[in-house]
Amino acid sequence: MSRAVTPQRKFAVTLLAWAIGLLIFFPILWTIITSFKTEAEAIASPPSFLFFNWTTEAYEAVNQRSDYLKHFMNSVIISFGSTALGLLIAIPAAWSMAFVPGRRTKDVLMWMLSTKMLPPVGVLIPIYLIFRDTGLLDSRIGLVIVLTLINLPIIIWMLFTYFREIPGEILEAARMDGATLREEIVYILTPMAVPGIASTLLLNVILSWNEAFWTLNLTAAKAAPLTAFIASFSSPEGLFYAKLSAASTMAIAPILIIGWFSQKQLVRGLTFGAVK
């Protein structure tokens, strides 16, 4: 027997949720506010939260120094390119593990997940040398490949979880009606798993967009995404907090907007199959 939710309990839970949400969002809010300060006000102690001379000097300096649009396009191509390639590989892999499992399927899944525990710096040198010898350094295709590989275990795991919730009898009926393997995956499985695939796509775009280690070590100028754009405002002379905050705000704004407008789809996908 479930316990009734009183108005006081509902109010307390709502208040707690808002407090946690604001606590998580505060660093982003502080970065945005700092981006509208002068360098002197950005390092002032005690800091001012709202009562200061709001200015766009930092944004003007950032735009004069760097080509934001170039870095933005690199981030879009790299993030969505690695996501598309990852889904192209992961959907058939997750299908085979979910509907045609073998004795070692669980071991393979655990092995793939264990690769995410490896420190990236541990494989930086061999990957750097391979990219150097194959001409993939400072190239979009190189970053698409490496981001696909590092995020592939997560994509396969998520899709595997979603596919397991789909009744196998539906696919068996399709086979009896003469559906080929490609038709089974493209026309039956994929449409039924759209919420799960959409949430996987969104999560992978976010992970790729925010990836800094590989983008900073495998790019220089041509393929540098927005993570490298932010890092360029850290210099030996010191940190220019207002300009750094402005660059960070410009880098995270697109992904925040995408996340805001797609939050319902993301939540729906993450809870896909939670209740049978």
N, C-alpha and C positions, 0 to 999 in steps of 0.2 A: 504494500500500500504506500503510495507516494505521499510525501509530506506537502501540504499546501504551502504555496509561496505567498507570504504576507507582503503587503505594500512596503513595510519597513525593510524587509529582507531584500525585496527587489530594488529599492532605492539604494541600499548599502552595496549590493553587487554592482549596480550601475555606476555608483560613485567610485568604487574600487577600480572598475574597468577604465573609467575616464582618467583616473589618477595614474594607472599603469601606462595607458596610452600616451598621456602627456609626458610622463617621465621618459619613455622611449623616444618620443618625437622631439624632446627639448634640445638635444645636440644639433639636430637639423635646423630647428628654429633659431638657435643661437648663431649658427653658421650664416643663415640668411640675414639675420639682423646685423651681424658683424660686416657683411659684405657691403652694407650701406654706410659704413663709418669711414672716417679718414684713418690713416695709419696710426696717428697719434691717439685717436679715440679708441682704436682697436686694442691698444696695449695699455690703456689707462687703468689705474687701480685706485679705488674700486671701479669696476666696469659699470657703464650705464646701459640699462636695458632698452628703454624707449626714448628717454629724454636726452637727445643729442642732435647734432646737425646732420640730418639725413642727406646723403649725397650719392651720386652715381660715379664718383671719380674712379673707384676701383674697377668698375665694369668698363669704363672708357679706357683705362690703362691696360686692362686685360685684352680688350679687342684690338688695341693698337699694337700690342706686343705679339699676339698669337693669332693664327687663323682658326677661329673656333669652328667654322663651318666644315673645314677640312677634317678636323678631329672628330666632329659629330658624325660626318658621313662614314668615316672609318669605323666608329663604334657601331653604327647601324649595320653596315655590311658585315662586320666581323661577328656581331651578336646574332643577327638573324641568319647569317650564313652557317655558323656553327650549329645553331639550333635546327635548321632545316636538314643539314647533313646528319646530325645526331638522330633526329626522328627517322630519317630514311634507313639508318642502320638499326635503330633500337626497336622499331615496330615489328619487323620480322623476327628479331632475336627474342623479344618479349613474347610474341605469339608462340614460338616454338617451345619456350620454357613453360608457358602457361597451359598449352593445350597438347603438347607432345613431350611431356617431361621424361627425363631419363633418370637413371640411378644417381647420377652425379649432378643433377640440376641444382640442388641446394648448395652443393659444394662450389659450383661455378659462380652462383650468385654471391656467396660469401667471399669468394676470392676476388670478384670484381669490386665488391664493396671495400675489401681490405686495401685495395690500391689507393683509395682516398685517404688512407691513414699515412701514406708515405709522404714525408716532407718534400715539397717541390724542389727545394734546393739540392736534394739528394740526386736528382736526375737532370739538373740544369746543364751541367757540363756536357754529357753525351748528347742531349737534345740540341744544345747550342752548336756543337761540332757538326752534327748531322745537318742542321739547317744551314750552317755556313758552307758545307761542301755541296749541298743541293741547291744553293741559291735562294733559299726560303727566308733568310734573315731580312727583317724589315719589309715583310710583304704581307698583304692581307690574307692570301691563301695559306701562308704558313701559320698565322694566328688562328684562322678558321680550323685548320687541322688540329693544332695542339689544344684548343679550347673544346673541340668536339671530343677528343680523346679523354681529357680530364673530367668532363661532365657526363660522358657516356654511361658510367656505372649508375649514376643517379637516375638518368633518363630510363635506362632499362629496368631498374628496380621499381620506379614509379609506374611505368607502363605494365610491368608484370603484375603488380598489385591490382591495377585496374582491370586488366584482362581476366584475372582469376574470378572476378565477380560476374563475368558474362557467362550465361549457361552454355556449356559445350554442346547441348542438344541442338541449339540454333545453327551452329556451324556444321554439325553432322547432317542436319536436314538440307543445308545448302549443298553439301557434297552429294547427297543422294539425288538432288535436282540437277546435278551436272556442273556445279560451280568449280572452277579451277582454283588453285591455291591463290593466285593473284586476285581473282574475283572475290574470293572468300575474305581476304585481308582488306582489299580496297573498298568493296561495296557492302560488306556486312559487318566485319569487325570494327573497322575505323569509324563508320557513322555511329555505331552503338557506344563507342568509347570516346566520343567527342569531348565531353566534360573533362575526362581524365587527360586526354591528349592536350587539350587547351591549357590546363593548369601546368602540365609538364612543360609545354612550350613557353609559357610565361615565366616559370621559375628558371628555366635554362637561359632565357634572354636576360633576366636579372643577374644571374650568376656570371654570364659572359660579359655583360656590360660593366660589372663591378670588378672584374678580374684585373689585378694590378701587377702581381709578381711576374707573370709571363709576358705581359704587354710591355713592361718596363725593361725586361732583359732581352727580349727578342725583337724590339723595334728601336728605331732611332728618330726618323723624321717622316718617311713616306707613309708608313702604315700606322703611325702612332694614334691610338684612340684617345678618348677623353680622360682616361686614367693617367696617361702620359702628359696630357694637357695640364692636369692639376699638378703633377710632380714638377713640371717645368717652373713653377713659381716658388720652389724651394731652392735657394741659392746659397753659396758659401758665405755671402754677406749677412745672411740671417733670413728669418721668416718674415715675409710681409703679410701680416694676418688678414688685412682687408682684401688685398688682391687674391690671396690664397682662398679666402672665403667666397669671393666673387667667382673665381674659377670653379670651386667646388659646387656652388649653387647652380652655375650654368651646366655643369656636368651631370648633376643628379636630377635636375628639373625634368628632363624628358622621361626618365624612368619612373619618377614619382607620379607624373601625369598618367603614364600608361598603367601603373599599379592602381591609381585611384579609380580610373574609369573601368578597369577590368577586375576589381576586387570581388564582385559578385560571382563572376565566372571562375575566379581563382578559388574562392571558398567552396563553390559548388563542385569543382573538380577535386579538391583535396578531400572532400567528404563523400565523393562518388563511391557507392557501394558500401557505405558505413552501416546502413540499415537495410536488411533484406526483408 
